[in-house]
Amino acid sequence: RPPAALAARDLMPRDPVVLRAADPLAVAIHKMAVGGFRHIPVMDGDRPVAVVAATDLFRHILGILG
């Protein structure tokens, strides 16, 4: 199909790797490292609430370390 005819559902995996809103930072780092992801969606129940980027995690860690 031509790109203009594609919907997001045509490109997304059926069972994507996600974070839950309550997941600790270590879980986010692990899932992103193992999956080779630079971005990962965050879910609150069945509702997507955010997308976390690897740069977000690094900035947060740097903020903690001072």
All heavy atoms as a GROMACS GRO file, in nm:
protein
  490
    1ARG      N    1   0.084  -0.119   0.000
    1ARG     CA    2   0.000   0.000   0.000
    1ARG      C    3   0.088   0.124   0.000
    1ARG      O    4   0.193   0.127   0.062
    1ARG     CB    5  -0.089  -0.001   0.125
    1ARG     CG    6  -0.189  -0.113   0.119
    1ARG     CD    7  -0.284  -0.132   0.231
    1ARG     NE    8  -0.293  -0.035   0.337
    1ARG     CZ    9  -0.359  -0.056   0.447
    1ARG    NH1   10  -0.418  -0.171   0.468
    1ARG    NH2   11  -0.367   0.036   0.540
    2PRO      N   12   0.042   0.227  -0.065
    2PRO     CA   13   0.118   0.352  -0.063
    2PRO      C   14   0.118   0.413   0.078
    2PRO      O   15   0.021   0.396   0.153
    2PRO     CB   16   0.043   0.442  -0.162
    2PRO     CG   17  -0.084   0.374  -0.194
    2PRO     CD   18  -0.076   0.232  -0.149
    3PRO      N   19   0.223   0.483   0.116
    3PRO     CA   20   0.232   0.540   0.251
    3PRO      C   21   0.111   0.624   0.291
    3PRO      O   22   0.068   0.621   0.405
    3PRO     CB   23   0.359   0.625   0.245
    3PRO     CG   24   0.441   0.562   0.139
    3PRO     CD   25   0.343   0.509   0.039
    4ALA      N   26   0.054   0.698   0.200
    4ALA     CA   27  -0.062   0.782   0.231
    4ALA      C   28  -0.184   0.700   0.271
    4ALA      O   29  -0.274   0.751   0.337
    4ALA     CB   30  -0.094   0.873   0.113
    5ALA      N   31  -0.188   0.574   0.232
    5ALA     CA   32  -0.303   0.489   0.263
    5ALA      C   33  -0.285   0.413   0.394
    5ALA      O   34  -0.376   0.342   0.437
    5ALA     CB   35  -0.326   0.390   0.150
    6LEU      N   36  -0.170   0.427   0.459
    6LEU     CA   37  -0.144   0.355   0.583
    6LEU      C   38  -0.196   0.432   0.704
    6LEU      O   39  -0.187   0.554   0.711
    6LEU     CB   40   0.007   0.332   0.601
    6LEU     CG   41   0.073   0.240   0.500
    6LEU    CD1   42   0.223   0.240   0.521
    6LEU    CD2   43   0.018   0.098   0.512
    7ALA      N   44  -0.249   0.358   0.798
    7ALA     CA   45  -0.290   0.414   0.927
    7ALA      C   46  -0.187   0.371   1.031
    7ALA      O   47  -0.110   0.276   1.010
    7ALA     CB   48  -0.428   0.363   0.966
    8ALA      N   49  -0.184   0.438   1.145
    8ALA     CA   50  -0.090   0.404   1.251
    8ALA      C   51  -0.104   0.257   1.291
    8ALA      O   52  -0.005   0.188   1.316
    8ALA     CB   53  -0.110   0.494   1.372
    9ARG      N   54  -0.226   0.206   1.295
    9ARG     CA   55  -0.248   0.065   1.335
    9ARG      C   56  -0.181  -0.033   1.238
    9ARG      O   57  -0.151  -0.145   1.273
    9ARG     CB   58  -0.397   0.036   1.349
    9ARG     CG   59  -0.473   0.036   1.219
    9ARG     CD   60  -0.620  -0.001   1.238
    9ARG     NE   61  -0.693   0.029   1.119
    9ARG     CZ   62  -0.755   0.144   1.095
    9ARG    NH1   63  -0.754   0.239   1.185
    9ARG    NH2   64  -0.819   0.164   0.982
   10ASP      N   65  -0.159   0.011   1.114
   10ASP     CA   66  -0.092  -0.074   1.015
   10ASP      C   67   0.057  -0.086   1.043
   10ASP      O   68   0.122  -0.180   0.997
   10ASP     CB   69  -0.110  -0.017   0.874
   10ASP     CG   70  -0.257  -0.013   0.832
   10ASP    OD1   71  -0.333  -0.103   0.873
   10ASP    OD2   72  -0.294   0.082   0.760
   11LEU      N   73   0.113   0.009   1.116
   11LEU     CA   74   0.256   0.012   1.142
   11LEU      C   75   0.294  -0.034   1.282
   11LEU      O   76   0.408  -0.072   1.306
   11LEU     CB   77   0.309   0.155   1.120
   11LEU     CG   78   0.282   0.213   0.983
   11LEU    CD1   79   0.320   0.360   0.980
   11LEU    CD2   80   0.356   0.136   0.876
   12MET      N   81   0.200  -0.027   1.375
   12MET     CA   82   0.227  -0.059   1.515
   12MET      C   83   0.223  -0.210   1.538
   12MET      O   84   0.144  -0.281   1.476
   12MET     CB   85   0.122   0.005   1.606
   12MET     CG   86   0.126   0.155   1.610
   12MET     SD   87   0.270   0.217   1.697
   12MET     CE   88   0.244   0.149   1.860
   13PRO      N   89   0.308  -0.260   1.630
   13PRO     CA   90   0.296  -0.401   1.668
   13PRO      C   91   0.165  -0.424   1.743
   13PRO      O   92   0.114  -0.333   1.809
   13PRO     CB   93   0.416  -0.425   1.759
   13PRO     CG   94   0.460  -0.290   1.804
   13PRO     CD   95   0.416  -0.192   1.700
   14ARG      N   96   0.112  -0.543   1.733
   14ARG     CA   97  -0.016  -0.574   1.799
   14ARG      C   98  -0.003  -0.576   1.951
   14ARG      O   99  -0.099  -0.546   2.021
   14ARG     CB  100  -0.070  -0.708   1.750
   14ARG     CG  101  -0.117  -0.702   1.609
   14ARG     CD  102  -0.179  -0.836   1.568
   14ARG     NE  103  -0.212  -0.834   1.428
   14ARG     CZ  104  -0.336  -0.823   1.382
   14ARG    NH1  105  -0.435  -0.814   1.465
   14ARG    NH2  106  -0.358  -0.822   1.253
   15ASP      N  107   0.112  -0.613   2.002
   15ASP     CA  108   0.133  -0.620   2.146
   15ASP      C  109   0.262  -0.546   2.182
   15ASP      O  110   0.365  -0.608   2.209
   15ASP     CB  111   0.140  -0.768   2.190
   15ASP     CG  112   0.139  -0.784   2.340
   15ASP    OD1  113   0.094  -0.692   2.411
   15ASP    OD2  114   0.184  -0.890   2.388
   16PRO      N  115   0.260  -0.412   2.180
   16PRO     CA  116   0.382  -0.337   2.201
   16PRO      C  117   0.434  -0.347   2.345
   16PRO      O  118   0.358  -0.371   2.438
   16PRO     CB  119   0.341  -0.193   2.170
   16PRO     CG  120   0.195  -0.190   2.200
   16PRO     CD  121   0.144  -0.326   2.163
   17VAL      N  122   0.564  -0.329   2.359
   17VAL     CA  123   0.625  -0.321   2.492
   17VAL      C  124   0.592  -0.183   2.547
   17VAL      O  125   0.610  -0.083   2.479
   17VAL     CB  126   0.778  -0.340   2.483
   17VAL    CG1  127   0.843  -0.320   2.618
   17VAL    CG2  128   0.811  -0.478   2.427
   18VAL      N  129   0.541  -0.180   2.670
   18VAL     CA  130   0.501  -0.053   2.731
   18VAL      C  131   0.551  -0.048   2.875
   18VAL      O  132   0.588  -0.150   2.934
   18VAL     CB  133   0.348  -0.035   2.730
   18VAL    CG1  134   0.294  -0.034   2.589
   18VAL    CG2  135   0.278  -0.141   2.813
   19LEU      N  136   0.548   0.072   2.929
   19LEU     CA  137   0.570   0.091   3.072
   19LEU      C  138   0.436   0.117   3.136
   19LEU      O  139   0.345   0.171   3.073
   19LEU     CB  140   0.658   0.214   3.098
   19LEU     CG  141   0.802   0.205   3.051
   19LEU    CD1  142   0.869   0.341   3.066
   19LEU    CD2  143   0.877   0.100   3.132
   20ARG      N  144   0.422   0.078   3.260
   20ARG     CA  145   0.305   0.113   3.340
   20ARG      C  146   0.341   0.239   3.417
   20ARG      O  147   0.458   0.262   3.449
   20ARG     CB  148   0.267   0.000   3.436
   20ARG     CG  149   0.231  -0.130   3.363
   20ARG     CD  150   0.103  -0.113   3.286
   20ARG     NE  151   0.083  -0.224   3.194
   20ARG     CZ  152  -0.001  -0.219   3.095
   20ARG    NH1  153  -0.072  -0.112   3.073
   20ARG    NH2  154  -0.016  -0.321   3.015
   21ALA      N  155   0.243   0.320   3.449
   21ALA     CA  156   0.268   0.449   3.516
   21ALA      C  157   0.346   0.431   3.646
   21ALA      O  158   0.424   0.518   3.683
   21ALA     CB  159   0.137   0.522   3.542
   22ALA      N  160   0.331   0.319   3.714
   22ALA     CA  161   0.397   0.297   3.843
   22ALA      C  162   0.532   0.226   3.831
   22ALA      O  163   0.599   0.204   3.932
   22ALA     CB  164   0.306   0.216   3.935
   23ASP      N  165   0.575   0.193   3.710
   23ASP     CA  166   0.704   0.123   3.693
   23ASP      C  167   0.820   0.211   3.739
   23ASP      O  168   0.823   0.331   3.709
   23ASP     CB  169   0.727   0.084   3.547
   23ASP     CG  170   0.649  -0.037   3.503
   23ASP    OD1  171   0.598  -0.111   3.591
   23ASP    OD2  172   0.638  -0.059   3.382
   24PRO      N  173   0.916   0.151   3.809
   24PRO     CA  174   1.035   0.229   3.850
   24PRO      C  175   1.127   0.258   3.731
   24PRO      O  176   1.118   0.194   3.625
   24PRO     CB  177   1.104   0.139   3.952
   24PRO     CG  178   1.053   0.002   3.927
   24PRO     CD  179   0.918   0.016   3.862
   25LEU      N  180   1.214   0.352   3.751
   25LEU     CA  181   1.310   0.393   3.649
   25LEU      C  182   1.391   0.274   3.596
   25LEU      O  183   1.416   0.264   3.476
   25LEU     CB  184   1.403   0.499   3.708
   25LEU     CG  185   1.507   0.560   3.616
   25LEU    CD1  186   1.441   0.637   3.504
   25LEU    CD2  187   1.598   0.652   3.696
   26ALA      N  188   1.430   0.184   3.684
   26ALA     CA  189   1.509   0.068   3.643
   26ALA      C  190   1.435  -0.018   3.542
   26ALA      O  191   1.496  -0.072   3.449
   26ALA     CB  192   1.548  -0.016   3.765
   27VAL      N  193   1.305  -0.031   3.556
   27VAL     CA  194   1.226  -0.110   3.460
   27VAL      C  195   1.227  -0.041   3.324
   27VAL      O  196   1.241  -0.107   3.220
   27VAL     CB  197   1.082  -0.132   3.511
   27VAL    CG1  198   0.993  -0.191   3.403
   27VAL    CG2  199   1.083  -0.221   3.635
   28ALA      N  200   1.213   0.089   3.324
   28ALA     CA  201   1.216   0.163   3.197
   28ALA      C  202   1.350   0.145   3.126
   28ALA      O  203   1.355   0.115   3.006
   28ALA     CB  204   1.190   0.311   3.222
   29ILE      N  205   1.459   0.159   3.201
   29ILE     CA  206   1.592   0.142   3.143
   29ILE      C  207   1.610   0.001   3.089
   29ILE      O  208   1.660  -0.019   2.978
   29ILE     CB  209   1.700   0.176   3.247
   29ILE    CG1  210   1.696   0.325   3.279
   29ILE    CG2  211   1.839   0.135   3.197
   29ILE    CD1  212   1.778   0.365   3.399
   30HIS      N  213   1.566  -0.098   3.165
   30HIS     CA  214   1.581  -0.238   3.123
   30HIS      C  215   1.502  -0.265   2.994
   30HIS      O  216   1.557  -0.322   2.898
   30HIS     CB  217   1.534  -0.331   3.235
   30HIS     CG  218   1.534  -0.474   3.196
   30HIS    ND1  219   1.650  -0.549   3.188
   30HIS    CD2  220   1.433  -0.557   3.160
   30HIS    CE1  221   1.619  -0.672   3.148
   30HIS    NE2  222   1.489  -0.679   3.131
   31LYS      N  223   1.375  -0.227   2.993
   31LYS     CA  224   1.293  -0.254   2.874
   31LYS      C  225   1.348  -0.184   2.750
   31LYS      O  226   1.349  -0.241   2.641
   31LYS     CB  227   1.148  -0.210   2.899
   31LYS     CG  228   1.072  -0.304   2.990
   31LYS     CD  229   0.927  -0.264   3.001
   31LYS     CE  230   0.849  -0.364   3.083
   31LYS     NZ  231   0.704  -0.335   3.083
   32MET      N  232   1.396  -0.062   2.768
   32MET     CA  233   1.449   0.011   2.654
   32MET      C  234   1.581  -0.048   2.606
   32MET      O  235   1.605  -0.060   2.486
   32MET     CB  236   1.464   0.159   2.688
   32MET     CG  237   1.328   0.226   2.707
   32MET     SD  238   1.339   0.396   2.761
   32MET     CE  239   1.350   0.477   2.602
   33ALA      N  240   1.665  -0.091   2.700
   33ALA     CA  241   1.795  -0.150   2.662
   33ALA      C  242   1.776  -0.285   2.594
   33ALA      O  243   1.834  -0.311   2.488
   33ALA     CB  244   1.884  -0.164   2.785
   34VAL      N  245   1.693  -0.370   2.652
   34VAL     CA  246   1.672  -0.504   2.597
   34VAL      C  247   1.603  -0.496   2.460
   34VAL      O  248   1.638  -0.568   2.367
   34VAL     CB  249   1.590  -0.591   2.695
   34VAL    CG1  250   1.543  -0.720   2.630
   34VAL    CG2  251   1.673  -0.622   2.819
   35GLY      N  252   1.505  -0.407   2.450
   35GLY     CA  253   1.430  -0.395   2.324
   35GLY      C  254   1.497  -0.309   2.220
   35GLY      O  255   1.454  -0.306   2.105
   36GLY      N  256   1.601  -0.234   2.259
   36GLY     CA  257   1.667  -0.145   2.165
   36GLY      C  258   1.583  -0.024   2.130
   36GLY      O  259   1.594   0.031   2.021
   37PHE      N  260   1.498   0.018   2.226
   37PHE     CA  261   1.407   0.130   2.202
   37PHE      C  262   1.469   0.261   2.247
   37PHE      O  263   1.538   0.266   2.347
   37PHE     CB  264   1.276   0.112   2.279
   37PHE     CG  265   1.209  -0.021   2.260
   37PHE    CD1  266   1.168  -0.095   2.369
   37PHE    CD2  267   1.187  -0.072   2.134
   37PHE    CE1  268   1.106  -0.217   2.353
   37PHE    CE2  269   1.126  -0.194   2.116
   37PHE     CZ  270   1.085  -0.268   2.226
   38ARG      N  271   1.439   0.367   2.176
   38ARG     CA  272   1.473   0.503   2.222
   38ARG      C  273   1.352   0.571   2.282
   38ARG      O  274   1.365   0.669   2.354
   38ARG     CB  275   1.527   0.586   2.106
   38ARG     CG  276   1.661   0.535   2.056
   38ARG     CD  277   1.715   0.621   1.945
   38ARG     NE  278   1.620   0.617   1.833
   38ARG     CZ  279   1.638   0.678   1.719
   38ARG    NH1  280   1.746   0.750   1.699
   38ARG    NH2  281   1.550   0.669   1.623
   39HIS      N  282   1.233   0.518   2.253
   39HIS     CA  283   1.108   0.571   2.306
   39HIS      C  284   1.019   0.455   2.347
   39HIS      O  285   1.024   0.349   2.284
   39HIS     CB  286   1.033   0.654   2.200
   39HIS     CG  287   1.110   0.771   2.152
   39HIS    ND1  288   1.204   0.759   2.052
   39HIS    CD2  289   1.110   0.899   2.190
   39HIS    CE1  290   1.257   0.879   2.030
   39HIS    NE2  291   1.202   0.964   2.113
   40ILE      N  292   0.938   0.476   2.451
   40ILE     CA  293   0.847   0.372   2.497
   40ILE      C  294   0.721   0.437   2.553
   40ILE      O  295   0.729   0.536   2.626
   40ILE     CB  296   0.916   0.279   2.600
   40ILE    CG1  297   0.833   0.156   2.630
   40ILE    CG2  298   0.953   0.354   2.726
   40ILE    CD1  299   0.910   0.047   2.703
   41PRO      N  300   0.603   0.385   2.516
   41PRO     CA  301   0.479   0.444   2.567
   41PRO      C  302   0.457   0.407   2.714
   41PRO      O  303   0.497   0.301   2.760
   41PRO     CB  304   0.370   0.384   2.479
   41PRO     CG  305   0.431   0.264   2.416
   41PRO     CD  306   0.579   0.280   2.418
   42VAL      N  307   0.389   0.499   2.785
   42VAL     CA  308   0.353   0.477   2.925
   42VAL      C  309   0.202   0.465   2.932
   42VAL      O  310   0.130   0.549   2.878
   42VAL     CB  311   0.400   0.594   3.015
   42VAL    CG1  312   0.359   0.569   3.160
   42VAL    CG2  313   0.550   0.614   3.003
   43MET      N  314   0.155   0.360   2.999
   43MET     CA  315   0.012   0.333   3.009
   43MET      C  316  -0.035   0.348   3.153
   43MET      O  317   0.036   0.313   3.246
   43MET     CB  318  -0.017   0.189   2.963
   43MET     CG  319   0.032   0.155   2.824
   43MET     SD  320  -0.054   0.243   2.694
   43MET     CE  321  -0.211   0.160   2.698
   44ASP      N  322  -0.154   0.403   3.169
   44ASP     CA  323  -0.222   0.406   3.298
   44ASP      C  324  -0.348   0.324   3.278
   44ASP      O  325  -0.445   0.371   3.220
   44ASP     CB  326  -0.254   0.550   3.337
   44ASP     CG  327  -0.311   0.560   3.478
   44ASP    OD1  328  -0.314   0.458   3.549
   44ASP    OD2  329  -0.352   0.671   3.517
   45GLY      N  330  -0.341   0.198   3.320
   45GLY     CA  331  -0.447   0.104   3.287
   45GLY      C  332  -0.442   0.075   3.138
   45GLY      O  333  -0.337   0.038   3.086
   46ASP      N  334  -0.552   0.097   3.070
   46ASP     CA  335  -0.557   0.074   2.925
   46ASP      C  336  -0.538   0.204   2.846
   46ASP      O  337  -0.554   0.205   2.724
   46ASP     CB  338  -0.691   0.012   2.886
   46ASP     CG  339  -0.704  -0.131   2.934
   46ASP    OD1  340  -0.600  -0.196   2.952
   46ASP    OD2  341  -0.818  -0.177   2.954
   47ARG      N  342  -0.505   0.312   2.916
   47ARG     CA  343  -0.498   0.443   2.852
   47ARG      C  344  -0.353   0.489   2.838
   47ARG      O  345  -0.280   0.494   2.936
   47ARG     CB  346  -0.575   0.543   2.937
   47ARG     CG  347  -0.597   0.677   2.877
   47ARG     CD  348  -0.693   0.759   2.962
   47ARG     NE  349  -0.647   0.772   3.100
   47ARG     CZ  350  -0.580   0.876   3.147
   47ARG    NH1  351  -0.552   0.976   3.068
   47ARG    NH2  352  -0.542   0.880   3.273
   48PRO      N  353  -0.309   0.524   2.717
   48PRO     CA  354  -0.174   0.580   2.702
   48PRO      C  355  -0.171   0.721   2.762
   48PRO      O  356  -0.261   0.801   2.737
   48PRO     CB  357  -0.152   0.583   2.551
   48PRO     CG  358  -0.288   0.582   2.492
   48PRO     CD  359  -0.379   0.513   2.589
   49VAL      N  360  -0.067   0.748   2.843
   49VAL     CA  361  -0.060   0.879   2.908
   49VAL      C  362   0.066   0.956   2.873
   49VAL      O  363   0.074   1.076   2.898
   49VAL     CB  364  -0.073   0.867   3.061
   49VAL    CG1  365  -0.213   0.819   3.100
   49VAL    CG2  366   0.033   0.775   3.119
   50ALA      N  367   0.166   0.888   2.817
   50ALA     CA  368   0.292   0.957   2.786
   50ALA      C  369   0.377   0.869   2.697
   50ALA      O  370   0.349   0.750   2.677
   50ALA     CB  371   0.368   0.990   2.913
   51VAL      N  372   0.483   0.929   2.647
   51VAL     CA  373   0.590   0.856   2.580
   51VAL      C  374   0.719   0.902   2.645
   51VAL      O  375   0.744   1.022   2.656
   51VAL     CB  376   0.593   0.884   2.428
   51VAL    CG1  377   0.714   0.818   2.364
   51VAL    CG2  378   0.465   0.836   2.362
   52VAL      N  379   0.798   0.807   2.692
   52VAL     CA  380   0.926   0.839   2.756
   52VAL      C  381   1.037   0.813   2.655
   52VAL      O  382   1.040   0.710   2.589
   52VAL     CB  383   0.948   0.753   2.882
   52VAL    CG1  384   1.086   0.774   2.939
   52VAL    CG2  385   0.843   0.785   2.986
   53ALA      N  386   1.128   0.908   2.645
   53ALA     CA  387   1.244   0.895   2.558
   53ALA      C  388   1.367   0.863   2.642
   53ALA      O  389   1.374   0.898   2.760
   53ALA     CB  390   1.267   1.024   2.481
   54ALA      N  391   1.463   0.798   2.580
   54ALA     CA  392   1.589   0.767   2.650
   54ALA      C  393   1.652   0.895   2.703
   54ALA      O  394   1.705   0.897   2.815
   54ALA     CB  395   1.684   0.694   2.557
   55THR      N  396   1.643   1.002   2.628
   55THR     CA  397   1.701   1.129   2.676
   55THR      C  398   1.631   1.179   2.802
   55THR      O  399   1.695   1.240   2.888
   55THR     CB  400   1.696   1.238   2.567
   55THR    OG1  401   1.562   1.250   2.520
   55THR    CG2  402   1.788   1.205   2.451
   56ASP      N  403   1.501   1.152   2.815
   56ASP     CA  404   1.429   1.189   2.938
   56ASP      C  405   1.489   1.116   3.057
   56ASP      O  406   1.508   1.175   3.164
   56ASP     CB  407   1.280   1.152   2.928
   56ASP     CG  408   1.206   1.223   2.817
   56ASP    OD1  409   1.243   1.338   2.784
   56ASP    OD2  410   1.111   1.164   2.764
   57LEU      N  411   1.517   0.987   3.040
   57LEU     CA  412   1.574   0.907   3.148
   57LEU      C  413   1.712   0.957   3.186
   57LEU      O  414   1.744   0.972   3.304
   57LEU     CB  415   1.581   0.760   3.108
   57LEU     CG  416   1.448   0.692   3.075
   57LEU    CD1  417   1.472   0.548   3.030
   57LEU    CD2  418   1.355   0.695   3.193
   58PHE      N  419   1.794   0.986   3.086
   58PHE     CA  420   1.931   1.033   3.114
   58PHE      C  421   1.928   1.168   3.185
   58PHE      O  422   2.003   1.191   3.279
   58PHE     CB  423   2.012   1.042   2.985
   58PHE     CG  424   2.034   0.909   2.920
   58PHE    CD1  425   2.022   0.896   2.783
   58PHE    CD2  426   2.067   0.796   2.994
   58PHE    CE1  427   2.042   0.773   2.721
   58PHE    CE2  428   2.086   0.673   2.933
   58PHE     CZ  429   2.074   0.662   2.797
   59ARG      N  430   1.842   1.257   3.142
   59ARG     CA  431   1.831   1.388   3.209
   59ARG      C  432   1.787   1.372   3.353
   59ARG      O  433   1.837   1.441   3.443
   59ARG     CB  434   1.734   1.479   3.133
   59ARG     CG  435   1.791   1.534   3.008
   59ARG     CD  436   1.698   1.639   2.947
   59ARG     NE  437   1.750   1.680   2.818
   59ARG     CZ  438   1.686   1.661   2.703
   59ARG    NH1  439   1.568   1.606   2.700
   59ARG    NH2  440   1.742   1.698   2.590
   60HIS      N  441   1.694   1.282   3.377
   60HIS     CA  442   1.645   1.258   3.513
   60HIS      C  443   1.757   1.204   3.601
   60HIS      O  444   1.777   1.250   3.714
   60HIS     CB  445   1.527   1.162   3.512
   60HIS     CG  446   1.469   1.138   3.646
   60HIS    ND1  447   1.391   1.232   3.710
   60HIS    CD2  448   1.478   1.032   3.731
   60HIS    CE1  449   1.355   1.184   3.829
   60HIS    NE2  450   1.406   1.064   3.843
   61ILE      N  451   1.831   1.108   3.549
   61ILE     CA  452   1.944   1.049   3.626
   61ILE      C  453   2.049   1.157   3.654
   61ILE      O  454   2.101   1.167   3.766
   61ILE     CB  455   2.005   0.930   3.549
   61ILE    CG1  456   1.904   0.814   3.547
   61ILE    CG2  457   2.136   0.887   3.613
   61ILE    CD1  458   1.940   0.704   3.452
   62LEU      N  459   2.080   1.238   3.555
   62LEU     CA  460   2.179   1.345   3.575
   62LEU      C  461   2.131   1.445   3.680
   62LEU      O  462   2.210   1.496   3.759
   62LEU     CB  463   2.209   1.416   3.444
   62LEU     CG  464   2.295   1.338   3.346
   62LEU    CD1  465   2.305   1.412   3.213
   62LEU    CD2  466   2.433   1.311   3.403
   63GLY      N  467   2.000   1.471   3.682
   63GLY     CA  468   1.944   1.560   3.782
   63GLY      C  469   1.958   1.504   3.923
   63GLY      O  470   1.983   1.577   4.018
   64ILE      N  471   1.942   1.373   3.936
   64ILE     CA  472   1.958   1.307   4.066
   64ILE      C  473   2.104   1.313   4.111
   64ILE      O  474   2.134   1.338   4.228
   64ILE     CB  475   1.910   1.161   4.059
   64ILE    CG1  476   1.760   1.154   4.041
   64ILE    CG2  477   1.952   1.083   4.184
   64ILE    CD1  478   1.706   1.015   4.012
   65LEU      N  479   2.194   1.290   4.018
   65LEU     CA  480   2.337   1.288   4.052
   65LEU      C  481   2.395   1.427   4.077
   65LEU      O  482   2.501   1.439   4.136
   65LEU     CB  483   2.416   1.218   3.940
   65LEU     CG  484   2.380   1.071   3.917
   65LEU    CD1  485   2.455   1.017   3.797
   65LEU    CD2  486   2.406   0.989   4.041
   66GLY      N  487   2.321   1.526   4.030
   66GLY     CA  488   2.363   1.664   4.055
   66GLY      C  489   2.458   1.712   3.956
   66GLY      O  490   2.541   1.789   3.954
   0.00000   0.00000   0.00000
